[in-house]
């Protein structure tokens, strides 16, 4: 028995457009916010003060070693029980996504800086540069080039992670698909359409990421 697709049943352009905007908005905002966290905490990871390094490392390990789904649900349901501070579903989802991205960005930044050969650090010091001059003129420009491929790869993962927002009723692509499915009883069309949207968005980004990795290997 062959299934008869009925794409007209899920024809709700306004809902789908809003879902795409919400999904991309969360992806972009969390990536930008996460990169800012990564920059600040990545520098902190290089600090000579052990307490600072340990605190940042604890944050990184906490968010890297726990599922993002658990983090989003925790901020939305558990945080109010502990603190009395209630976050909207939109804010809880944004906080979870951003802190998750920040943890990975911190490690990417730290690894990028530490990948620069010791000889270049020593050469900069031999030229009489102070720490700020050395980082600005020698270390960071090279580190940023090396960090770009993993940043793009993590950003792609982050866009896919937005599919978890539906658990707190944020109207992203997955939540919109579930709403349309509940009224049309057409899950195959709804979720296939969501998969196609993600594929259209992510495939070019994946090719771009591979190109960056190949260029970095030269």
C-alpha positions as CSV (number, residue, x, y, z in Angstrom):
1,X,0.0,0.0,0.0
2,X,1.5,3.3,-1.1
3,X,1.2,6.4,1.0
4,X,-0.4,9.4,-0.8
5,X,1.3,12.6,0.0
6,X,-0.9,15.6,0.5
7,X,1.4,18.6,0.7
8,X,-1.5,21.0,0.5
9,X,-2.6,19.9,4.0
10,X,0.4,21.5,5.5
11,X,0.3,24.6,3.4
12,X,0.5,27.3,6.0
13,X,3.2,29.7,4.7
14,X,2.8,32.3,7.4
15,X,3.4,29.7,10.2
16,X,6.4,28.1,8.4
17,X,8.0,31.5,7.6
18,X,7.6,32.5,11.3
19,X,9.2,29.2,12.3
20,X,12.2,29.7,10.0
21,X,12.7,33.2,11.3
22,X,12.5,32.0,15.0
23,X,14.9,29.1,14.3
24,X,17.5,31.2,12.5
25,X,17.1,34.0,15.0
26,X,17.9,31.7,17.9
27,X,20.8,30.1,16.0
28,X,22.4,33.5,15.1
29,X,21.8,35.1,18.5
30,X,23.1,32.0,20.5
31,X,26.2,31.7,18.2
32,X,27.1,35.4,18.6
33,X,26.4,35.3,22.3
34,X,28.3,32.1,22.7
35,X,31.3,33.4,20.8
36,X,31.5,36.5,23.0
37,X,31.4,34.2,26.1
38,X,34.1,32.0,24.5
39,X,36.3,35.0,23.8
40,X,36.1,36.3,27.4
41,X,36.3,32.9,29.1
42,X,38.9,31.7,26.6
43,X,41.2,34.5,27.8
44,X,40.3,33.6,31.4
45,X,41.4,30.0,30.7
46,X,44.9,31.4,29.9
47,X,45.1,33.3,33.2
48,X,47.9,32.6,35.7
49,X,45.3,32.8,38.5
50,X,44.4,29.1,39.2
51,X,41.0,30.0,40.8
52,X,39.9,31.7,37.6
53,X,41.0,28.8,35.4
54,X,39.2,26.3,37.7
55,X,35.9,28.3,37.7
56,X,35.9,28.6,33.9
57,X,36.8,25.0,33.5
58,X,34.0,24.0,35.7
59,X,31.5,25.9,33.6
60,X,32.9,24.4,30.4
61,X,32.7,20.9,31.7
62,X,29.2,21.3,33.1
63,X,27.7,22.5,29.8
64,X,29.8,20.3,27.5
65,X,29.1,17.1,29.5
66,X,25.3,17.5,30.0
67,X,22.7,17.3,27.2
68,X,21.4,20.6,25.8
69,X,17.9,19.3,26.2
70,X,18.4,18.8,29.9
71,X,19.8,22.3,30.2
72,X,16.9,24.0,28.5
73,X,14.4,22.1,30.6
74,X,16.3,22.8,33.7
75,X,16.3,26.6,33.1
76,X,12.6,26.6,32.3
77,X,11.3,24.2,35.0
78,X,14.0,23.8,37.8
79,X,15.5,27.3,38.1
80,X,12.2,28.9,39.2
81,X,11.8,26.2,41.9
82,X,15.3,26.9,43.3
83,X,15.4,30.7,43.0
84,X,11.9,31.9,42.4
85,X,13.1,33.5,39.2
86,X,10.8,32.5,36.4
87,X,12.1,32.6,32.8
88,X,9.8,32.7,29.8
89,X,10.1,29.8,27.4
90,X,11.8,32.1,25.0
91,X,14.4,33.3,27.5
92,X,15.0,29.9,29.0
93,X,15.7,28.5,25.5
94,X,18.0,31.4,24.6
95,X,20.0,31.1,27.9
96,X,20.4,27.4,27.4
97,X,21.5,27.6,23.8
98,X,23.9,30.5,24.4
99,X,25.6,29.0,27.5
100,X,26.0,25.7,25.6
101,X,27.6,27.4,22.7
102,X,29.8,29.5,25.1
103,X,31.2,26.4,26.6
104,X,32.3,24.9,23.3
105,X,33.5,28.3,22.1
106,X,35.7,28.7,25.2
107,X,37.5,25.5,24.5
108,X,37.8,26.4,20.8
109,X,39.4,29.7,21.6
110,X,41.7,28.2,24.2
111,X,42.9,25.5,21.8
112,X,43.3,28.0,19.0
113,X,45.6,30.2,21.1
114,X,47.6,27.2,22.5
115,X,48.1,25.8,19.0
116,X,50.5,28.7,18.1
117,X,54.0,27.4,18.3
118,X,56.1,28.4,21.3
119,X,58.8,29.8,19.0
120,X,56.4,32.6,18.0
121,X,55.7,33.6,21.6
122,X,59.4,33.6,22.3
123,X,60.1,35.6,19.2
124,X,57.5,38.3,20.1
125,X,59.1,38.6,23.6
126,X,62.5,38.8,22.1
127,X,61.3,41.8,20.0
128,X,60.3,43.6,23.2
129,X,56.6,43.2,22.8
130,X,54.4,43.3,25.9
131,X,51.6,40.7,26.4
132,X,48.9,42.9,24.8
133,X,51.1,43.6,21.7
134,X,52.1,40.0,21.4
135,X,48.5,38.8,21.5
136,X,47.1,41.5,19.2
137,X,49.8,41.4,16.5
138,X,51.2,37.9,16.6
139,X,49.1,35.3,18.4
140,X,45.4,36.1,17.9
141,X,45.5,36.8,14.1
142,X,47.0,33.3,13.5
143,X,44.7,31.7,16.2
144,X,41.6,33.2,14.7
145,X,42.4,31.6,11.3
146,X,42.8,28.2,13.0
147,X,39.6,28.7,15.0
148,X,37.4,29.5,12.0
149,X,36.7,25.9,10.8
150,X,35.7,24.6,14.3
151,X,33.6,27.7,14.9
152,X,31.7,27.2,11.7
153,X,31.3,23.5,12.5
154,X,30.0,24.3,16.0
155,X,27.6,26.9,14.5
156,X,26.2,24.2,12.2
157,X,25.6,22.0,15.2
158,X,24.0,24.9,17.0
159,X,21.5,25.4,14.2
160,X,20.6,21.8,14.4
161,X,20.3,22.1,18.2
162,X,17.4,24.6,17.8
163,X,15.2,21.6,17.0
164,X,15.2,21.1,20.8
165,X,13.3,24.3,21.5
166,X,10.0,22.7,20.9
167,X,10.1,21.1,24.4
168,X,9.4,24.5,26.0
169,X,6.9,25.5,23.3
170,X,9.1,28.0,21.4
171,X,7.5,28.2,17.9
172,X,10.5,26.9,15.9
173,X,10.3,24.5,13.0
174,X,9.8,21.4,15.1
175,X,7.1,22.9,17.3
176,X,5.3,24.3,14.2
177,X,5.4,20.9,12.6
178,X,3.8,19.3,15.7
179,X,1.1,22.0,15.8
180,X,0.3,21.5,12.1
181,X,0.4,17.7,12.5
182,X,-2.1,17.8,15.4
183,X,-4.6,19.6,13.2
184,X,-4.0,17.8,9.9
185,X,-2.9,14.3,11.1
186,X,-0.1,14.5,8.4
187,X,3.1,13.9,10.4
188,X,5.0,12.5,7.4
189,X,4.5,15.7,5.3
190,X,5.1,18.0,8.2
191,X,8.3,16.5,9.5
192,X,9.6,15.7,6.0
193,X,9.2,19.4,5.2
194,X,11.1,20.3,8.3
195,X,13.9,18.0,7.3
196,X,14.0,19.6,3.8
197,X,14.2,23.1,5.3
198,X,17.1,22.1,7.6
199,X,18.8,20.4,4.6
200,X,18.5,23.5,2.4
201,X,20.0,25.7,5.1
202,X,22.7,23.4,6.4
203,X,24.1,21.8,3.3
204,X,25.7,25.0,1.9
205,X,27.1,25.7,5.4
206,X,28.6,22.2,5.6
207,X,30.3,22.7,2.2
208,X,31.7,26.0,3.4
209,X,33.0,24.3,6.5
210,X,34.7,21.6,4.6
211,X,36.3,24.2,2.3
212,X,37.6,26.1,5.3
213,X,39.1,22.9,6.8
214,X,40.8,22.1,3.5
215,X,42.2,25.6,3.2
216,X,43.5,25.4,6.8
217,X,45.3,22.2,6.0
218,X,47.3,23.8,3.2
